Structures are given as structure tokens and as C-alpha cells.
Amino acid sequence: MILDLHAHSIKSDDGRAKVHNYVQWIKARNLPIDGFVLTEHRQFDFESDYSDLARESGLIILKGSEVETEYGHVLVFGVNEALTRAFDFTNIRLPLADVIRAADEHGAIAIPCHPGRPRVGMAAHMETYGIPAGVTIVEIFNGGSRENEDQIAQTMATAQGYKGIGGSDAHIVSHIGRCATRFDASIHNEAELVSALRSGRFEAMNLKITNEAP
């Protein structure tokens, strides 16, 4: 199963894509992904229900979050109400250690995203704060990366022994599916996604060429 693990809809402050338009684009372009995860900025979207859209389209549509820490931005998968009470998702200076610990305690998983990006990526802060404890996976393919950002992420992952995921970081419809993650397991909900990530049986994929608009 191939999932784009990093996408934003109009629920995010800088997102310009509606979820049904993502679905239409994936189908129209015949993109080689089975679904995507909506990781809205500094929140978890409890109110939106995409189950009908997912069923009608045959795509997996899951939800996560992207929060902000002293090490940069972090994707959180497996969010539930208890986790949203464990720390303030709106805080832009969350301690990464607290996010990782809370995620572990509540059946979720925290993964630094675009770690090679200046200011908002983990690599930019390791000289100041050191190597963070508890990180086991980072995003090594990001659809919005520029220049050598993905290479920095991959070099860091290799040096630290991290597994790598891929996600488009889509904020507009035509960017969905640029990068993704291939899983050995079949995934239909957030709990199965967390389990698959913890298993380590996955690989990051760069699909940017496949998804280029004509």
C-alpha cells in the first residue's frame, strides 16, 4: 500500500486545497497512491468526516497533525482526544521530547518532517540542541523540498540510523502524491498506520516526476 503521509487542506491556515479536489486529481492523473493523510497545522481536525468520500473513491483518507517544536516541524499520526489534552497543539515552541513522550503514551507516533529545511527542519537545530532522544523515523522525501533539503535529510537519517518516510507536503491540489511511503501492510485507519510505522516495514518514495502537471 502506498500512502502520501503529509498533506494539508483548507483546514490549515496556508492550505488551498479541498479534500474532494485531492481525490479528483489523484483519479484524473491516475496517481500511483492508495490514499493520503491530512496533517493540518497545529491542530487535529476532529469535525471533518471523510469516510463517505473515501468509500466512494476507493482511497484511504486519514488524519494526523503537524506541530511545531524547538527542533522544527513534526508530524503526529494516531492522534486522539487524550493526546490533544497532553500538550497544546497550537504552541509553536513545543519541546520535542514532550511530543514524542506523549505520542508514545497515547498510541501515536511523532516523526520530524522536512528535517533538511532551514529554520523548520530538525537538522538546522541539532548543533544547538544536540541529537534528540526518541526519534526513530524522519521524512526523507518531501514534495516541497528545494535544492539539497532532501539530501540533508537522507544524510542525517543514514548517520543516525533513522528510517525514512515520504510525503508531498501538498498545500495545493496539483502537489498531492509528489512523495509517498510504501508499506508492506494493508492500512485502513490511523491505528493501523501507527502500527505499520512502528514495524519499520516501509520505504520512502519520490514520485515527483510521475505527478508533474502537463
C-alpha positions as CSV (number, residue, x, y, z in Angstrom):
1,M,0.0,0.0,0.0
2,I,1.3,3.5,-0.9
3,L,0.2,6.5,1.1
4,D,1.1,10.2,0.9
5,L,1.7,10.9,4.6
6,H,1.9,14.6,4.5
7,A,-0.9,16.8,3.1
8,H,-2.8,20.0,4.0
9,S,-6.3,21.1,3.2
10,I,-8.1,24.4,3.6
11,K,-8.3,23.5,7.3
12,S,-4.7,24.6,7.6
13,D,-4.1,28.3,7.6
14,D,-1.9,28.1,4.5
15,G,-3.7,25.3,2.7
16,R,-5.6,26.0,-0.5
17,A,-6.9,22.5,-1.4
18,K,-10.3,20.9,-0.7
19,V,-10.1,17.3,0.1
20,H,-12.5,16.2,-2.6
21,N,-10.3,18.0,-5.1
22,Y,-7.3,16.0,-4.0
23,V,-9.4,12.9,-4.7
24,Q,-10.4,14.2,-8.1
25,W,-6.8,15.0,-9.0
26,I,-5.5,11.6,-7.9
27,K,-8.1,9.8,-10.0
28,A,-7.8,12.1,-13.1
29,R,-4.0,11.8,-13.1
30,N,-4.1,8.1,-12.2
31,L,-1.5,8.7,-9.5
32,P,0.1,5.6,-8.0
33,I,-1.1,6.1,-4.4
34,D,-3.7,4.4,-2.4
35,G,-4.5,7.4,-0.2
36,F,-3.2,10.2,1.9
37,V,-3.0,11.6,5.4
38,L,-4.2,15.1,6.2
39,T,-1.7,16.6,8.6
40,E,-3.2,20.0,9.4
41,H,-1.0,22.6,11.0
42,R,-1.1,23.0,14.8
43,Q,-4.4,21.2,15.3
44,F,-6.3,17.9,14.9
45,D,-9.4,18.1,12.8
46,F,-12.0,16.2,14.8
47,E,-15.0,17.6,13.0
48,S,-14.4,16.5,9.4
49,D,-15.6,13.1,8.3
50,Y,-14.2,11.8,5.0
51,S,-15.5,8.3,5.3
52,D,-18.1,8.6,2.6
53,L,-15.6,10.3,0.2
54,A,-13.1,7.6,1.0
55,R,-15.6,4.8,0.4
56,E,-16.9,6.3,-2.9
57,S,-13.4,7.0,-4.3
58,G,-11.7,3.8,-3.0
59,L,-9.0,5.8,-1.5
60,I,-7.7,5.8,2.1
61,I,-8.2,9.2,3.7
62,L,-6.7,9.5,7.2
63,K,-5.9,12.4,9.6
64,G,-2.9,13.4,11.6
65,S,-1.3,16.7,12.6
66,E,1.8,18.8,12.1
67,V,3.0,20.5,15.2
68,E,6.0,22.8,15.9
69,T,8.8,22.2,18.3
70,E,12.2,23.6,19.1
71,Y,13.6,21.1,16.6
72,G,11.2,22.2,13.8
73,H,8.0,20.7,12.5
74,V,6.8,17.2,13.4
75,L,4.1,15.0,12.0
76,V,2.0,13.2,14.5
77,F,0.0,10.1,13.5
78,G,-2.6,8.3,15.6
79,V,-3.9,11.5,17.3
80,N,-6.8,11.0,19.7
81,E,-8.6,13.2,22.2
82,A,-6.3,12.2,25.1
83,L,-3.3,13.2,23.1
84,T,-4.7,16.6,22.3
85,R,-5.1,17.1,26.1
86,A,-1.5,16.0,26.7
87,F,0.0,19.1,25.1
88,D,-1.1,22.3,23.4
89,F,-1.1,21.7,19.6
90,T,-1.2,25.4,18.9
91,N,2.1,26.1,20.8
92,I,4.8,26.9,18.3
93,R,7.7,26.1,20.7
94,L,6.7,22.6,22.0
95,P,9.5,20.6,23.5
96,L,10.1,17.7,21.0
97,A,10.8,15.3,23.9
98,D,7.3,16.1,25.3
99,V,5.7,15.5,21.9
100,I,7.5,12.1,21.5
101,R,6.7,11.0,25.0
102,A,3.0,12.0,24.8
103,A,2.6,10.3,21.5
104,D,4.2,7.1,22.8
105,E,1.9,7.1,25.9
106,H,-1.2,7.6,23.8
107,G,-0.6,5.1,21.0
108,A,0.6,7.7,18.5
109,I,3.9,8.3,16.8
110,A,5.8,11.6,16.2
111,I,8.0,12.0,13.1
112,P,10.1,15.1,12.2
113,C,9.2,16.3,8.8
114,H,11.3,18.1,6.1
115,P,14.3,17.9,8.5
116,G,16.7,19.3,6.0
117,R,14.8,22.6,5.7
118,P,16.2,25.8,7.1
119,R,14.6,27.0,10.4
120,V,11.7,24.5,10.4
121,G,13.7,21.3,10.0
122,M,15.4,19.2,12.6
123,A,18.9,19.3,11.1
124,A,19.1,23.0,11.5
125,H,18.8,22.8,15.2
126,M,20.9,19.8,16.1
127,E,24.1,21.8,16.5
128,T,22.3,24.0,19.1
129,Y,20.2,21.3,20.9
130,G,22.1,18.1,20.1
131,I,20.7,14.8,18.8
132,P,17.1,14.4,20.1
133,A,16.3,11.3,22.0
134,G,13.4,9.1,20.9
135,V,13.4,9.9,17.1
136,T,13.4,6.8,15.0
137,I,11.8,7.9,11.8
138,V,12.2,11.2,9.8
139,E,10.7,12.4,6.5
140,I,13.4,12.0,3.8
141,F,11.3,12.8,0.7
142,N,9.2,15.9,0.9
143,G,7.3,17.2,-2.2
144,G,8.0,20.8,-1.3
145,S,11.8,20.5,-0.8
146,R,14.2,22.8,-2.5
147,E,17.8,22.3,-3.6
148,N,19.5,19.9,-1.3
149,E,16.9,19.7,1.6
150,D,16.0,16.1,0.9
151,Q,19.7,15.2,0.6
152,I,20.4,16.8,4.0
153,A,17.5,14.7,5.5
154,Q,18.8,11.5,3.9
155,T,22.4,12.1,5.1
156,M,21.2,12.7,8.6
157,A,18.9,9.7,8.6
158,T,21.8,7.5,7.4
159,A,24.1,8.9,10.0
160,Q,21.6,8.4,12.9
161,G,20.1,5.1,11.7
162,Y,16.6,6.6,11.2
163,K,14.0,5.0,8.9
164,G,12.6,7.4,6.2
165,I,9.1,8.2,5.1
166,G,7.9,10.3,2.2
167,G,5.0,12.9,1.9
168,S,4.0,15.5,-0.6
169,D,3.5,18.4,1.9
170,A,0.8,19.4,-0.5
171,H,-0.9,22.7,0.1
172,I,-2.4,22.9,-3.4
173,V,-4.2,20.2,-5.4
174,S,-1.6,19.5,-8.0
175,H,1.1,18.7,-5.4
176,I,-0.6,15.7,-3.9
177,G,1.3,12.4,-4.4
178,R,4.6,14.0,-5.2
179,C,6.2,11.9,-2.5
180,A,4.8,8.9,-0.6
181,T,5.5,5.9,1.5
182,R,5.2,2.2,0.5
183,F,4.0,-0.1,3.3
184,D,4.1,-3.9,3.4
185,A,0.9,-3.8,5.5
186,S,-2.6,-3.0,4.4
187,I,-3.7,0.2,6.2
188,H,-7.3,1.4,6.7
189,N,-7.2,3.5,9.8
190,E,-4.9,5.6,11.9
191,A,-4.2,2.8,14.4
192,E,-3.0,0.5,11.6
193,L,-0.9,3.3,10.2
194,V,0.9,3.8,13.6
195,S,1.4,0.0,13.8
196,A,2.9,-0.1,10.3
197,L,5.2,2.8,11.1
198,R,6.4,1.2,14.3
199,S,7.0,-2.1,12.4
200,G,9.7,-0.5,10.3
201,R,8.4,-2.3,7.2
202,F,8.1,0.6,4.8
203,E,10.1,2.7,2.3
204,A,10.0,6.3,1.2
205,M,9.2,7.1,-2.4
206,N,9.9,10.1,-4.6
207,L,7.1,10.4,-7.2
208,K,7.6,13.9,-8.3
209,I,8.2,13.0,-11.9
210,T,5.1,10.9,-12.0
211,N,3.0,13.8,-10.7
212,E,4.2,16.6,-12.9
213,A,1.4,18.6,-14.5
214,P,1.5,18.8,-18.3
